[in-house]
Amino acid sequence: MSAGSRGELAEQQVLDRIEKARRRKPKVKEERITLAHGSGGKATQTLVEAVFLEAFRNEVLEQLEDGAELVVDGGRLAFTTDSYVVSPLFFPGGNIGDLAINGTVNDLAVSGATPRYLSAGFVIEEGFPVADLIRIVESMANAARAAGVEVVTGDTKVVEKGKADGCYINTSGVGVLHTDHRLGVRTVRPGDAVLVSGPIGDHGVTVMLARGELDIDSDVVSDTAPVHELVAGLLTAVPEVRALRDATRGGVATILNEMAQAAQVAVVVDEAAIPVRTEVRGASELLGIDPLYVACEGRIVAVVPGGQAETALEAMRAHPLGEQAALIGRVGDDPPGLVLLNTTFGGTRIVDLLVGDPLPRIC
């Protein structure tokens, strides 16, 4: 057997083992919840599928999209919810308040909906400064006005000192779906193009540096922003968009893996094409992490038919949040269910789901 044949055989054996592991029924092996279960990576996926999806299983939930598509009296709505436990509460470029509004607006937007109404629930620790709460709520109000949504209901709970790390926020949102076109990771197919709307990793790195543990000075700020107008422009220019996701927990790598696994396609990404700020890349290297796994809060990943890639790029770049949009990869058919990265060194490696949680409490 030639060296090339042996290499191909070894590669196929690795792929077979990966596929066998993925076919196993998800099961949480740990006896207690760890921070990794909130990372957006493998542990999160297992927790969601083995515990929550197993208990609440229904046709809508099984789609595992950022928002649920609901039909009410013939009208179509998108509904989503998210909780925010970021530490610190205030960071360059934003705070937990505008993060909560923008995050829910963005989940509705990438569902293809026009965001309309939000709820806001607060868990506040005894002793939390009222001035800080006012600052957070005012930033939420400003973010809601900027996104054209209204906070129409909510809830407040206060817990004993030491039980909530200051303030946690949950926001839910409702948006209106205007077309019958359905977005979803299961619609991705070979030949499609993969785009990102701008530099990745800004938010996660900003929050980590704001904790002051690394003693690094940087001008990087969070990219938290509402993307609904960017998405609307893209959908107008390219109505055939396959899938949209905002790259939050687990970063772009997690989204690409979700697409590859759901559609059973191969996603091949060009490392040199991925936009990353120099400051973010440098900080990521010091932290020992890949920017592909670092959260964004104002960036989207879009999959469009291959022939529509340039049109999609033009539409995204026409909006301030998409000025640095880039085509980062293509969808193939082999090996199904995997994300491959063509590295700047000329090799190729598998980009798997995140293991562990290198950046806890960033959203």
C-alpha positions as a Markdown table, in Angstrom:
| # | Residue | x | y | z |
|---|---|---|---|---|
| 1 | Met | 0.0 | 0.0 | 0.0 |
| 2 | Ser | 1.4 | 3.4 | -1.0 |
| 3 | Ala | 1.9 | 6.2 | 1.5 |
| 4 | Gly | -0.9 | 8.2 | -0.1 |
| 5 | Ser | -3.3 | 5.3 | 0.2 |
| 6 | Arg | -2.4 | 4.8 | 3.9 |
| 7 | Gly | -3.0 | 8.5 | 4.5 |
| 8 | Glu | -6.4 | 8.3 | 2.8 |
| 9 | Leu | -7.3 | 5.2 | 4.9 |
| 10 | Ala | -6.3 | 6.9 | 8.1 |
| 11 | Glu | -8.3 | 10.0 | 7.3 |
| 12 | Gln | -11.4 | 7.9 | 6.5 |
| 13 | Gln | -11.0 | 6.1 | 9.8 |
| 14 | Val | -11.0 | 9.4 | 11.6 |
| 15 | Leu | -14.1 | 10.6 | 9.8 |
| 16 | Asp | -15.9 | 7.3 | 10.5 |
| 17 | Arg | -15.1 | 7.6 | 14.2 |
| 18 | Ile | -16.5 | 11.2 | 14.2 |
| 19 | Glu | -19.7 | 10.1 | 12.5 |
| 20 | Lys | -20.1 | 7.2 | 14.8 |
| 21 | Ala | -19.8 | 9.5 | 17.8 |
| 22 | Arg | -22.3 | 11.9 | 16.4 |
| 23 | Arg | -24.9 | 9.2 | 15.9 |
| 24 | Arg | -24.9 | 8.3 | 19.5 |
| 25 | Lys | -27.9 | 9.5 | 21.5 |
| 26 | Pro | -26.9 | 12.7 | 23.4 |
| 27 | Lys | -26.3 | 12.1 | 27.1 |
| 28 | Val | -25.0 | 14.4 | 29.8 |
| 29 | Lys | -22.2 | 12.5 | 31.4 |
| 30 | Glu | -21.5 | 15.0 | 34.2 |
| 31 | Glu | -23.3 | 14.8 | 37.5 |
| 32 | Arg | -23.3 | 18.6 | 37.9 |
| 33 | Ile | -23.6 | 21.6 | 35.5 |
| 34 | Thr | -20.3 | 23.2 | 34.5 |
| 35 | Leu | -19.4 | 26.5 | 32.8 |
| 36 | Ala | -18.8 | 24.5 | 29.6 |
| 37 | His | -22.5 | 23.8 | 29.4 |
| 38 | Gly | -23.0 | 27.5 | 28.7 |
| 39 | Ser | -20.3 | 27.9 | 26.2 |
| 40 | Gly | -22.3 | 27.3 | 23.1 |
| 41 | Gly | -20.1 | 24.4 | 22.1 |
| 42 | Lys | -20.3 | 20.6 | 22.5 |
| 43 | Ala | -21.4 | 20.6 | 26.1 |
| 44 | Thr | -24.2 | 23.1 | 25.4 |
| 45 | Gln | -25.4 | 21.1 | 22.4 |
| 46 | Thr | -25.5 | 17.9 | 24.5 |
| 47 | Leu | -27.3 | 19.6 | 27.3 |
| 48 | Val | -29.9 | 21.1 | 25.0 |
| 49 | Glu | -30.6 | 17.9 | 23.1 |
| 50 | Ala | -30.4 | 15.4 | 26.0 |
| 51 | Val | -32.3 | 17.4 | 28.6 |
| 52 | Phe | -34.4 | 20.2 | 27.1 |
| 53 | Leu | -35.2 | 18.9 | 23.7 |
| 54 | Glu | -35.9 | 15.5 | 25.1 |
| 55 | Ala | -38.4 | 16.9 | 27.6 |
| 56 | Phe | -40.1 | 19.5 | 25.4 |
| 57 | Arg | -39.8 | 17.9 | 22.0 |
| 58 | Asn | -42.1 | 19.3 | 19.3 |
| 59 | Glu | -41.9 | 20.2 | 15.6 |
| 60 | Val | -41.0 | 23.8 | 16.2 |
| 61 | Leu | -38.4 | 23.3 | 18.9 |
| 62 | Glu | -36.7 | 20.5 | 16.8 |
| 63 | Gln | -35.6 | 23.2 | 14.3 |
| 64 | Leu | -33.1 | 24.5 | 16.9 |
| 65 | Glu | -33.1 | 28.0 | 15.2 |
| 66 | Asp | -32.5 | 31.3 | 17.0 |
| 67 | Gly | -36.2 | 32.0 | 16.9 |
| 68 | Ala | -39.4 | 29.9 | 16.6 |
| 69 | Glu | -41.6 | 30.4 | 13.6 |
| 70 | Leu | -45.3 | 30.5 | 14.7 |
| 71 | Val | -48.5 | 30.7 | 12.7 |
| 72 | Val | -51.3 | 32.6 | 14.5 |
| 73 | Asp | -54.6 | 33.1 | 12.8 |
| 74 | Gly | -53.0 | 32.9 | 9.4 |
| 75 | Gly | -50.2 | 35.4 | 10.3 |
| 76 | Arg | -46.6 | 34.3 | 10.8 |
| 77 | Leu | -44.6 | 35.4 | 13.8 |
| 78 | Ala | -41.1 | 34.8 | 15.1 |
| 79 | Phe | -40.6 | 34.4 | 18.8 |
| 80 | Thr | -37.3 | 34.2 | 20.7 |
| 81 | Thr | -35.8 | 34.5 | 24.2 |
| 82 | Asp | -32.4 | 35.0 | 25.7 |
| 83 | Ser | -30.7 | 35.6 | 29.1 |
| 84 | Tyr | -27.7 | 37.8 | 29.8 |
| 85 | Val | -25.2 | 37.2 | 32.6 |
| 86 | Val | -22.2 | 39.1 | 31.2 |
| 87 | Ser | -19.3 | 40.0 | 33.6 |
| 88 | Pro | -18.4 | 42.9 | 33.9 |
| 89 | Leu | -21.8 | 44.5 | 33.5 |
| 90 | Phe | -20.2 | 47.6 | 31.8 |
| 91 | Phe | -17.6 | 47.2 | 29.1 |
| 92 | Pro | -16.1 | 49.4 | 26.2 |
| 93 | Gly | -18.8 | 49.8 | 23.6 |
| 94 | Gly | -21.8 | 48.8 | 25.8 |
| 95 | Asn | -23.3 | 47.2 | 28.8 |
| 96 | Ile | -25.6 | 44.3 | 29.8 |
| 97 | Gly | -28.6 | 46.5 | 29.0 |
| 98 | Asp | -28.1 | 47.4 | 25.3 |
| 99 | Leu | -26.6 | 43.9 | 24.9 |
| 100 | Ala | -29.9 | 42.3 | 26.0 |
| 101 | Ile | -32.0 | 44.5 | 23.6 |
| 102 | Asn | -29.7 | 44.0 | 20.6 |
| 103 | Gly | -29.3 | 40.3 | 21.2 |
| 104 | Thr | -33.0 | 39.6 | 21.1 |
| 105 | Val | -33.5 | 42.0 | 18.2 |
| 106 | Asn | -30.8 | 40.2 | 16.3 |
| 107 | Asp | -32.3 | 36.7 | 17.0 |
| 108 | Leu | -35.5 | 38.0 | 15.5 |
| 109 | Ala | -33.8 | 39.6 | 12.5 |
| 110 | Val | -31.9 | 36.5 | 11.5 |
| 111 | Ser | -35.2 | 34.6 | 11.6 |
| 112 | Gly | -36.2 | 36.9 | 8.8 |
| 113 | Ala | -38.6 | 38.8 | 11.0 |
| 114 | Thr | -39.2 | 42.5 | 11.6 |
| 115 | Pro | -38.7 | 42.9 | 15.4 |
| 116 | Arg | -41.6 | 44.6 | 17.1 |
| 117 | Tyr | -42.1 | 43.9 | 20.8 |
| 118 | Leu | -39.8 | 42.8 | 23.7 |
| 119 | Ser | -40.2 | 41.8 | 27.3 |
| 120 | Ala | -37.5 | 42.4 | 30.0 |
| 121 | Gly | -37.0 | 40.4 | 33.1 |
| 122 | Phe | -34.5 | 41.4 | 35.8 |
| 123 | Val | -32.9 | 39.4 | 38.6 |
| 124 | Ile | -31.2 | 42.0 | 40.8 |
| 125 | Glu | -28.9 | 41.3 | 43.7 |
| 126 | Glu | -29.6 | 42.9 | 47.1 |
| 127 | Gly | -27.3 | 45.9 | 47.5 |
| 128 | Phe | -26.9 | 46.6 | 43.8 |
| 129 | Pro | -26.5 | 50.4 | 43.2 |
| 130 | Val | -29.6 | 52.1 | 42.0 |
| 131 | Ala | -27.5 | 54.4 | 39.8 |
| 132 | Asp | -26.1 | 51.4 | 37.9 |
| 133 | Leu | -29.6 | 50.0 | 37.4 |
| 134 | Ile | -30.8 | 53.3 | 36.0 |
| 135 | Arg | -27.8 | 53.4 | 33.7 |
| 136 | Ile | -28.6 | 49.9 | 32.4 |
| 137 | Val | -32.3 | 50.6 | 31.9 |
| 138 | Glu | -31.6 | 53.9 | 30.1 |
| 139 | Ser | -29.2 | 52.1 | 27.8 |
| 140 | Met | -31.9 | 49.5 | 27.1 |
| 141 | Ala | -34.5 | 52.2 | 26.3 |
| 142 | Asn | -32.0 | 53.9 | 23.9 |
| 143 | Ala | -31.2 | 50.6 | 22.2 |
| 144 | Ala | -34.9 | 49.8 | 21.8 |
| 145 | Arg | -35.6 | 53.2 | 20.2 |
| 146 | Ala | -32.7 | 52.7 | 17.9 |
| 147 | Ala | -34.0 | 49.3 | 16.8 |
| 148 | Gly | -37.6 | 50.5 | 16.5 |
| 149 | Val | -39.0 | 48.1 | 19.1 |
| 150 | Glu | -40.9 | 48.5 | 22.3 |
| 151 | Val | -40.5 | 46.9 | 25.7 |
| 152 | Val | -44.1 | 46.1 | 26.5 |
| 153 | Thr | -43.9 | 43.8 | 29.5 |
| 154 | Gly | -41.5 | 42.6 | 32.1 |
| 155 | Asp | -40.7 | 41.2 | 35.6 |
| 156 | Thr | -38.4 | 42.1 | 38.5 |
| 157 | Lys | -37.0 | 39.8 | 41.2 |
| 158 | Val | -34.5 | 40.7 | 44.0 |
| 159 | Val | -32.4 | 38.0 | 45.5 |
| 160 | Glu | -30.1 | 37.9 | 48.6 |
| 161 | Lys | -26.7 | 39.5 | 48.5 |
| 162 | Gly | -24.2 | 37.2 | 46.8 |
| 163 | Lys | -26.9 | 35.2 | 44.8 |
| 164 | Ala | -26.9 | 37.0 | 41.5 |
| 165 | Asp | -23.6 | 38.8 | 40.8 |
| 166 | Gly | -25.2 | 42.2 | 40.5 |
| 167 | Cys | -27.9 | 41.9 | 37.8 |
| 168 | Tyr | -29.1 | 39.3 | 35.3 |
| 169 | Ile | -31.5 | 40.1 | 32.4 |
| 170 | Asn | -33.8 | 38.0 | 30.3 |
| 171 | Thr | -35.4 | 39.5 | 27.1 |
| 172 | Ser | -37.9 | 37.8 | 24.9 |
| 173 | Gly | -39.1 | 39.2 | 21.6 |
| 174 | Val | -41.8 | 38.9 | 18.9 |
| 175 | Gly | -41.4 | 39.9 | 15.3 |
| 176 | Val | -43.5 | 39.7 | 12.1 |
| 177 | Leu | -42.6 | 37.5 | 9.2 |
| 178 | His | -43.7 | 39.1 | 5.9 |
| 179 | Thr | -42.8 | 36.4 | 3.4 |
| 180 | Asp | -43.3 | 32.6 | 3.0 |
| 181 | His | -39.6 | 32.1 | 2.5 |
| 182 | Arg | -38.1 | 30.1 | 5.3 |
| 183 | Leu | -34.6 | 30.6 | 6.6 |
| 184 | Gly | -32.9 | 27.7 | 8.3 |
| 185 | Val | -29.6 | 25.8 | 8.6 |
| 186 | Arg | -31.3 | 22.7 | 7.1 |
| 187 | Thr | -31.7 | 24.5 | 3.8 |
| 188 | Val | -28.0 | 24.9 | 3.2 |
| 189 | Arg | -26.8 | 23.0 | 0.1 |
| 190 | Pro | -23.6 | 22.3 | -1.9 |
| 191 | Gly | -22.6 | 25.2 | -4.0 |
| 192 | Asp | -23.7 | 27.8 | -1.5 |
| 193 | Ala | -21.5 | 30.7 | -0.4 |
| 194 | Val | -20.8 | 31.6 | 3.3 |
| 195 | Leu | -20.4 | 35.2 | 4.2 |
| 196 | Val | -19.8 | 37.2 | 7.4 |
| 197 | Ser | -20.8 | 40.8 | 7.8 |
| 198 | Gly | -17.6 | 42.1 | 9.4 |
| 199 | Pro | -14.7 | 41.4 | 11.7 |
| 200 | Ile | -15.3 | 38.7 | 14.2 |
| 201 | Gly | -14.5 | 38.3 | 17.9 |
| 202 | Asp | -14.7 | 41.9 | 18.9 |
| 203 | His | -17.3 | 41.4 | 21.7 |
| 204 | Gly | -15.8 | 38.4 | 23.4 |
| 205 | Val | -12.3 | 39.9 | 23.5 |
| 206 | Thr | -13.6 | 43.2 | 24.7 |
| 207 | Val | -15.4 | 41.7 | 27.7 |
| 208 | Met | -12.4 | 39.5 | 28.6 |
| 209 | Leu | -10.0 | 42.5 | 28.5 |
| 210 | Ala | -12.5 | 44.6 | 30.5 |
| 211 | Arg | -12.1 | 42.2 | 33.4 |
| 212 | Gly | -8.6 | 43.5 | 33.9 |
| 213 | Glu | -7.0 | 40.1 | 34.6 |
| 214 | Leu | -4.6 | 40.2 | 31.6 |
| 215 | Asp | -3.3 | 43.8 | 32.1 |
| 216 | Ile | -3.6 | 44.4 | 28.3 |
| 217 | Asp | -4.3 | 47.9 | 26.9 |
| 218 | Ser | -6.4 | 47.8 | 23.7 |
| 219 | Asp | -8.7 | 50.0 | 21.7 |
| 220 | Val | -11.0 | 47.2 | 20.7 |
| 221 | Val | -14.7 | 47.7 | 21.7 |
| 222 | Ser | -17.7 | 45.5 | 21.6 |
| 223 | Asp | -19.6 | 45.2 | 18.3 |
| 224 | Thr | -23.0 | 45.1 | 20.0 |
| 225 | Ala | -25.5 | 46.5 | 17.6 |
| 226 | Pro | -28.9 | 45.7 | 16.1 |
| 227 | Val | -28.6 | 44.0 | 12.7 |
| 228 | His | -32.2 | 44.1 | 11.6 |
| 229 | Glu | -31.6 | 46.8 | 8.9 |
| 230 | Leu | -28.6 | 45.0 | 7.6 |
| 231 | Val | -30.6 | 41.8 | 7.3 |
| 232 | Ala | -33.5 | 43.6 | 5.7 |
| 233 | Gly | -31.2 | 45.0 | 3.0 |
| 234 | Leu | -29.7 | 41.6 | 2.4 |
| 235 | Leu | -33.1 | 39.9 | 2.1 |
| 236 | Thr | -34.3 | 42.5 | -0.3 |
| 237 | Ala | -31.3 | 42.1 | -2.6 |
| 238 | Val | -31.1 | 38.3 | -2.3 |
| 239 | Pro | -34.6 | 36.9 | -1.4 |
| 240 | Glu | -33.1 | 33.4 | -1.8 |
| 241 | Val | -30.9 | 33.6 | 1.3 |
| 242 | Arg | -30.6 | 30.1 | 2.7 |
| 243 | Ala | -29.7 | 30.8 | 6.3 |
| 244 | Leu | -28.8 | 33.6 | 8.7 |
| 245 | Arg | -27.3 | 33.4 | 12.2 |
| 246 | Asp | -25.8 | 36.0 | 14.6 |
| 247 | Ala | -22.5 | 34.7 | 15.8 |
| 248 | Thr | -22.8 | 34.9 | 19.6 |
| 249 | Arg | -21.8 | 32.1 | 22.0 |
| 250 | Gly | -19.3 | 29.8 | 20.4 |
| 251 | Gly | -18.6 | 32.2 | 17.6 |
| 252 | Val | -18.6 | 31.6 | 13.9 |
| 253 | Ala | -17.2 | 28.1 | 14.2 |
| 254 | Thr | -20.2 | 26.9 | 16.2 |
| 255 | Ile | -22.6 | 28.3 | 13.6 |
| 256 | Leu | -20.7 | 26.7 | 10.7 |
| 257 | Asn | -20.8 | 23.3 | 12.6 |
| 258 | Glu | -24.5 | 23.6 | 13.2 |
| 259 | Met | -25.1 | 24.2 | 9.5 |
| 260 | Ala | -22.9 | 21.4 | 8.4 |
| 261 | Gln | -24.5 | 18.9 | 10.8 |
| 262 | Ala | -28.1 | 20.0 | 10.2 |
| 263 | Ala | -27.8 | 19.9 | 6.4 |
| 264 | Gln | -25.2 | 17.1 | 6.2 |
| 265 | Val | -22.9 | 19.1 | 4.0 |
| 266 | Ala | -19.3 | 20.1 | 4.2 |
| 267 | Val | -18.4 | 23.7 | 4.9 |
| 268 | Val | -15.0 | 24.7 | 3.6 |
| 269 | Val | -13.6 | 28.0 | 5.0 |
| 270 | Asp | -10.6 | 30.0 | 3.8 |
| 271 | Glu | -8.7 | 31.3 | 6.9 |
| 272 | Ala | -7.1 | 34.2 | 5.0 |
| 273 | Ala | -10.6 | 35.5 | 4.0 |
| 274 | Ile | -11.9 | 35.7 | 7.6 |
| 275 | Pro | -11.9 | 39.3 | 8.8 |
| 276 | Val | -10.3 | 39.7 | 12.3 |
| 277 | Arg | -9.0 | 42.9 | 13.8 |
| 278 | Thr | -5.3 | 42.9 | 14.6 |
| 279 | Glu | -6.0 | 43.7 | 18.3 |
| 280 | Val | -8.5 | 40.8 | 18.5 |
| 281 | Arg | -6.1 | 38.4 | 16.9 |
| 282 | Gly | -3.3 | 39.4 | 19.2 |
| 283 | Ala | -5.4 | 39.2 | 22.3 |
| 284 | Ser | -6.8 | 35.8 | 21.2 |
| 285 | Glu | -3.3 | 34.5 | 20.7 |
| 286 | Leu | -2.4 | 35.6 | 24.3 |
| 287 | Leu | -5.5 | 33.9 | 25.6 |
| 288 | Gly | -4.7 | 30.7 | 23.6 |
| 289 | Ile | -8.0 | 30.7 | 21.7 |
| 290 | Asp | -9.1 | 30.9 | 18.0 |
| 291 | Pro | -11.1 | 34.0 | 17.0 |
| 292 | Leu | -13.5 | 31.7 | 15.2 |
| 293 | Tyr | -14.8 | 30.6 | 18.6 |
| 294 | Val | -15.1 | 34.1 | 20.1 |
| 295 | Ala | -18.5 | 35.7 | 20.4 |
| 296 | Cys | -19.7 | 38.6 | 18.4 |
| 297 | Glu | -22.9 | 40.7 | 19.1 |
| 298 | Gly | -23.3 | 42.6 | 15.9 |
| 299 | Arg | -22.2 | 40.2 | 13.2 |
| 300 | Ile | -24.1 | 37.8 | 11.1 |
| 301 | Val | -23.2 | 34.7 | 9.1 |
| 302 | Ala | -25.2 | 34.4 | 5.9 |
| 303 | Val | -25.4 | 31.5 | 3.5 |
| 304 | Val | -26.6 | 32.3 | 0.0 |
| 305 | Pro | -26.7 | 30.6 | -3.4 |
| 306 | Gly | -23.3 | 30.6 | -4.9 |
| 307 | Gly | -24.3 | 32.7 | -7.8 |
| 308 | Gln | -25.7 | 35.4 | -5.5 |
| 309 | Ala | -22.5 | 35.9 | -3.4 |
| 310 | Glu | -21.4 | 39.1 | -5.0 |
| 311 | Thr | -24.9 | 40.6 | -4.9 |
| 312 | Ala | -25.1 | 39.7 | -1.2 |
| 313 | Leu | -21.7 | 41.2 | -0.5 |
| 314 | Glu | -22.8 | 44.5 | -2.2 |
| 315 | Ala | -26.0 | 44.6 | -0.1 |
| 316 | Met | -24.2 | 44.0 | 3.2 |
| 317 | Arg | -21.4 | 46.5 | 2.4 |
| 318 | Ala | -24.0 | 49.1 | 1.7 |
| 319 | His | -24.9 | 49.2 | 5.4 |
| 320 | Pro | -22.4 | 50.6 | 8.0 |
| 321 | Leu | -22.4 | 47.4 | 10.0 |
| 322 | Gly | -21.5 | 45.4 | 6.8 |
| 323 | Glu | -18.8 | 47.6 | 5.4 |
| 324 | Gln | -16.2 | 44.9 | 5.9 |
| 325 | Ala | -18.4 | 42.0 | 4.9 |
| 326 | Ala | -16.4 | 39.1 | 3.4 |
| 327 | Leu | -16.9 | 35.8 | 1.5 |
| 328 | Ile | -15.2 | 33.3 | 3.8 |
| 329 | Gly | -16.1 | 29.9 | 2.3 |
| 330 | Arg | -18.2 | 27.6 | 0.3 |
| 331 | Val | -20.5 | 24.6 | 0.9 |
| 332 | Gly | -19.6 | 21.2 | -0.5 |
| 333 | Asp | -21.0 | 17.7 | -0.2 |
| 334 | Asp | -18.0 | 15.8 | 1.3 |
| 335 | Pro | -17.2 | 15.1 | 4.0 |
| 336 | Pro | -20.8 | 15.6 | 5.2 |
| 337 | Gly | -21.3 | 17.2 | 8.6 |
| 338 | Leu | -17.8 | 18.7 | 9.0 |
| 339 | Val | -16.3 | 22.1 | 8.8 |
| 340 | Leu | -12.8 | 22.3 | 7.1 |
| 341 | Leu | -10.4 | 25.3 | 7.3 |
| 342 | Asn | -7.9 | 25.9 | 4.6 |
| 343 | Thr | -5.2 | 27.4 | 6.7 |
| 344 | Thr | -2.8 | 30.3 | 5.8 |
| 345 | Phe | 0.0 | 27.7 | 6.0 |
| 346 | Gly | -1.4 | 25.8 | 3.1 |
| 347 | Gly | -2.9 | 22.9 | 5.0 |
| 348 | Thr | -6.4 | 21.8 | 6.0 |
| 349 | Arg | -7.8 | 21.1 | 9.4 |
| 350 | Ile | -11.2 | 20.2 | 10.9 |
| 351 | Val | -12.9 | 23.0 | 12.8 |
| 352 | Asp | -15.0 | 21.2 | 15.5 |
| 353 | Leu | -17.4 | 22.4 | 18.0 |
| 354 | Leu | -15.9 | 24.2 | 21.0 |
| 355 | Val | -14.9 | 22.0 | 23.9 |
| 356 | Gly | -14.9 | 23.7 | 27.3 |
| 357 | Asp | -15.5 | 27.4 | 27.9 |
| 358 | Pro | -12.4 | 29.5 | 27.5 |
| 359 | Leu | -14.4 | 32.8 | 27.7 |
| 360 | Pro | -17.2 | 32.4 | 30.3 |
| 361 | Arg | -19.8 | 35.0 | 31.1 |
| 362 | Ile | -19.4 | 37.1 | 27.9 |
| 363 | Cys | -23.1 | 37.5 | 27.1 |
